[in-house]
Amino acid sequence: MRDVYITFTATKYFEESSYYLKRVVREAVKATLDFEGFPYDAEVSVTFCDNEYIRGLNKEFRNVDRHTDVLSFPMYENGEFDEIECADGALLGDIVISIERAKEQAKEIGNTFHHEIAFLTVHSVLHLLGYDHERSPEDEEEQCQRQRAIMENVDI
């Protein structure tokens, strides 16, 4: 059985992130790695923030001057993991989730807040594993199908 290590951080507005919120993220990360058959121990960093913070990151790294719900910063290009490099575990990358936007989206869609957090986490972990829905419509459809299948296995 693989080990999964998650480091949580937050901007000043979300320093007191709940235990349950972190559990939802852990479940979503594990469900995604299990579904994908990821063979290595893994480490992920997750930051909870507000719309202003994620907007700054979006502008800096994607040249898009607006807030978004989640950003992914993969450590490996195109999901190509080196077996020797990952023997002691794979540092998959960073996930940044706007708690503020997740709450807004949950309300708009009619989901619970925790369901939305799980969905955004699954989406982001797929990016860390090399999926990129911005490359082509086929990649987007495949990623969406995987997200739906994985969400069926997330215990929230």
C-alpha positions as CSV (number, residue, x, y, z in Angstrom):
1,M,0.0,0.0,0.0
2,R,1.3,3.4,-1.0
3,D,1.7,6.3,1.5
4,V,0.3,9.7,0.7
5,Y,1.7,12.8,2.5
6,I,-0.2,16.0,2.2
7,T,1.1,19.3,3.5
8,F,-1.6,21.9,4.2
9,T,-1.1,25.6,4.3
10,A,-3.4,28.5,4.1
11,T,-3.5,32.3,3.6
12,K,-4.4,34.3,6.7
13,Y,-8.1,34.1,5.9
14,F,-8.2,30.3,6.1
15,E,-5.6,29.4,8.7
16,E,-8.2,27.6,10.8
17,S,-9.2,25.1,8.0
18,S,-11.3,22.4,9.5
19,Y,-10.2,18.8,10.1
20,Y,-13.1,17.6,8.0
21,L,-12.1,19.8,5.1
22,K,-8.6,18.3,5.2
23,R,-10.0,14.8,5.4
24,V,-12.1,15.5,2.3
25,V,-8.9,16.6,0.4
26,R,-7.0,13.5,1.7
27,E,-9.8,11.2,0.5
28,A,-10.0,12.9,-2.9
29,V,-6.2,12.7,-3.4
30,K,-6.1,9.0,-2.4
31,A,-9.1,8.1,-4.5
32,T,-7.5,9.7,-7.6
33,L,-4.2,8.0,-7.1
34,D,-5.9,4.7,-6.5
35,F,-8.1,5.1,-9.6
36,E,-5.0,6.0,-11.7
37,G,-3.0,3.1,-10.3
38,F,-0.2,5.4,-9.2
39,P,2.5,3.1,-8.0
40,Y,4.6,5.3,-5.8
41,D,4.4,7.0,-2.4
42,A,3.3,10.5,-3.1
43,E,3.5,14.0,-1.6
44,V,1.2,16.9,-2.4
45,S,1.1,20.4,-1.1
46,V,-2.4,22.0,-0.7
47,T,-3.0,25.7,0.0
48,F,-6.4,27.1,0.9
49,C,-6.8,30.7,-0.1
50,D,-9.3,33.4,-1.1
51,N,-10.1,34.8,-4.5
52,E,-7.6,37.7,-4.3
53,Y,-4.7,35.4,-3.6
54,I,-5.5,32.9,-6.4
55,R,-6.1,35.8,-8.8
56,G,-2.5,36.9,-8.2
57,L,-1.2,33.4,-8.8
58,N,-3.3,33.1,-11.9
59,K,-2.0,36.4,-13.3
60,E,1.6,35.6,-12.4
61,F,1.7,32.0,-13.8
62,R,-1.0,31.9,-16.5
63,N,-1.2,35.6,-17.4
64,V,-4.9,35.5,-16.7
65,D,-6.0,38.4,-14.5
66,R,-9.0,36.9,-12.8
67,H,-9.7,34.6,-9.9
68,T,-10.3,30.9,-10.5
69,D,-11.3,27.9,-8.4
70,V,-8.1,25.8,-8.4
71,L,-4.6,25.9,-9.7
72,S,-2.2,23.0,-10.1
73,F,1.5,23.2,-10.3
74,P,2.9,19.8,-11.3
75,M,6.4,18.8,-10.6
76,Y,6.6,16.3,-13.5
77,E,6.1,17.3,-17.1
78,N,3.3,15.5,-18.9
79,G,2.9,13.0,-16.1
80,E,6.2,11.2,-16.9
81,F,7.5,9.8,-13.6
82,D,11.0,8.5,-13.5
83,E,11.0,5.1,-11.7
84,I,14.4,5.7,-10.1
85,E,13.6,9.3,-9.1
86,C,10.3,8.2,-7.5
87,A,11.6,5.1,-5.7
88,D,11.5,6.9,-2.4
89,G,8.3,8.8,-3.3
90,A,7.1,11.3,-5.8
91,L,6.6,14.9,-5.0
92,L,3.6,15.5,-7.3
93,G,3.3,19.2,-6.9
94,D,1.1,21.9,-5.5
95,I,-2.6,22.5,-5.4
96,V,-4.1,25.9,-4.6
97,I,-7.8,26.0,-3.9
98,S,-9.9,29.2,-3.5
99,I,-12.2,28.4,-0.6
100,E,-14.1,31.5,-1.4
101,R,-14.7,30.4,-5.1
102,A,-15.5,26.8,-4.0
103,K,-18.3,28.1,-1.8
104,E,-19.7,30.3,-4.6
105,Q,-19.6,27.4,-7.1
106,A,-21.1,24.9,-4.7
107,K,-24.0,27.3,-4.2
108,E,-24.4,28.0,-8.0
109,I,-24.3,24.3,-8.9
110,G,-26.3,23.0,-5.9
111,N,-23.5,20.9,-4.5
112,T,-22.3,20.8,-0.9
113,F,-19.2,22.8,-0.2
114,H,-17.3,19.6,0.7
115,H,-18.4,17.9,-2.5
116,E,-17.0,20.9,-4.5
117,I,-13.7,20.8,-2.6
118,A,-13.4,17.0,-3.4
119,F,-14.2,17.7,-7.0
120,L,-11.6,20.5,-7.3
121,T,-9.0,18.3,-5.6
122,V,-9.6,15.4,-8.0
123,H,-9.4,17.7,-10.9
124,S,-6.2,19.1,-9.7
125,V,-4.5,15.8,-8.8
126,L,-5.3,14.7,-12.4
127,H,-3.4,17.7,-13.6
128,L,-0.5,16.8,-11.3
129,L,-0.5,13.3,-12.9
130,G,-0.3,14.8,-16.4
131,Y,-3.8,15.3,-17.6
132,D,-4.3,18.7,-19.3
133,H,-7.8,19.5,-20.5
134,E,-6.5,22.7,-22.2
135,R,-4.5,20.7,-24.8
136,S,-7.5,19.3,-26.7
137,P,-11.2,18.6,-26.6
138,E,-10.4,14.8,-26.4
139,D,-8.2,15.4,-23.3
140,E,-10.9,17.5,-21.7
141,E,-13.5,14.8,-22.2
142,E,-11.2,12.1,-20.9
143,Q,-10.4,14.1,-17.8
144,C,-14.1,14.8,-17.2
145,Q,-15.0,11.1,-17.4
146,R,-12.2,10.2,-15.0
147,Q,-13.3,12.9,-12.6
148,R,-16.8,11.6,-12.5
149,A,-15.6,8.0,-12.0
150,I,-13.3,9.0,-9.2
151,M,-15.9,11.1,-7.4
152,E,-18.0,8.0,-7.1
153,N,-15.2,6.6,-4.9
154,V,-14.6,9.7,-2.7
155,D,-16.0,9.3,0.8
156,I,-17.4,12.7,1.8
